[in-house]
Amino acid sequence: MPDLSQLALFSAAAFLLALTPGPGIFYVAARTLSGGRAEGIASSFGTGLGGMVHVLAGSLGVSAIVLASAELFTALKMLGAAYLVWIGLRTVWSARRDAQAVPGGGGAPVGTRRAFREGALVEALNPKTAAFFLAFVPQFVDPAAGGVAVQFAVLGLISVALNTLVDVVVAVLAARVRSGALGRPGLVRRLREASGVAMVALGVGLALTRRPVPAG
């Protein structure tokens, strides 16, 4: 395993990267604004599970195979992009519908199980997450120490834990915003619409992403 200084450096870098807005954060915010803190936290753990899928795949070499294959990368990319766009459009549509149908402007709850499942899919279907793990984590793996796959998995787990922590904080903050704005349905609707539009934009951006070209 990396020494303590390298591990601290990795954790700091991973935390800063976790703060960067992405599909997971916007989905968690949208889910919280719609269904409340419980659904937001459930979706946070869902994105964590989706991240662990990439960690496991990366440690086993599956992600490298997908990124090396133009066909597989494009298939996963388009599937993930379509899912993000669909979730985003559904968020915008639901926000407008619920603004009139649900008192106070909040959304109709979908339940923690569905929030968890959708959060996992949002993260698991994002090939950019796989590319991140394969580009970032190996820089902190020490081949001389042996157990490269185990090192990759442990560092990936740390990264996923930090991402999940940030998502949970986003859920808690979004829940406070939701509680303070429930008497202002127009504001809640605009916030939900904004998060939906952000997911659509991320989906379009994902669809336009080019496959990383291996060095050498």
Buried (B, 14 or more C-beta within 10 A) or exposed (E): BBEEEBBEBBBEBBBEBBEEEBBBBBBBBBBBBBBBBBBBBBBBBBBBBBBBBBBBBBBEEBBBEBBEEEEBBBEBBBBBBBBBBEBBBBBBEBBBEBBEEBEEBBBEBBEBEBBBBBBBBBBBBBBBBBBBBBEBBBEBBEEEEEEEEEBBBBBBBBBBBBBBBBBBBBBBBBBEBBEEBBEEBEBBBBBBBBBBBBBBBBBEEBBEBEBBEEEE
